[in-house]
């Protein structure tokens, strides 16, 4: 567990949230008109490798055991980030990507703190987790939109490419979710799960602070 926690923090510190690589940017910027397959691939890759998305997904399902609960919460997250991804790009909403990504980092902090019982035990309140997941889903989608605005062309093919990217995001999310669930199920079968759960959520919360701090530093220095 100690090794896993250290690797998680190192991984978080070494990656940038929502970053689209220069190679990916150069590739899709050279495309003209509808390009469903490349944008489908780009969306799937982006979600599956996005550390902030993965940590938030982990936080959402960490203590969910019933399939219908998992479906409900993931649906709320999906609807939220799909709305702002599509509208943000289509309507060309201009928001600062560093500030949006800082909020996304704090969404990881929020979910980990909730999983640790922080709201109930420390603050004496119990916010509705369904509302939180949906609202933070809106923030995650807006973060995706700020990156895609610099990549996708307006005009002919924009709608197809946008829908393809969003579909790819959902495919990447499903793949990541299956992997996370398999690991969680294996871990939950051990007698140490409840002892180690608090520790891992503490590390996830620290990772969220690292992500948010990195983006705030980027905002202040640019």
VENGI-V69997 format. One record per helix or strand of 2 or more residues. SS is the DSSP state (a for helix, b for strand). FROM is the first residue (numbers start at 1). TO is the last residue. If there is no record, write none. Layout:
BEGIN
ss=SS from=FROM to=TO
ss=SS from=FROM to=TO
END
This chain:
BEGIN
ss=a from=2 to=14
ss=a from=22 to=29
ss=a from=36 to=48
ss=a from=51 to=61
ss=a from=67 to=90
ss=a from=97 to=115
ss=a from=118 to=123
ss=a from=129 to=148
ss=a from=158 to=188
ss=a from=193 to=221
END
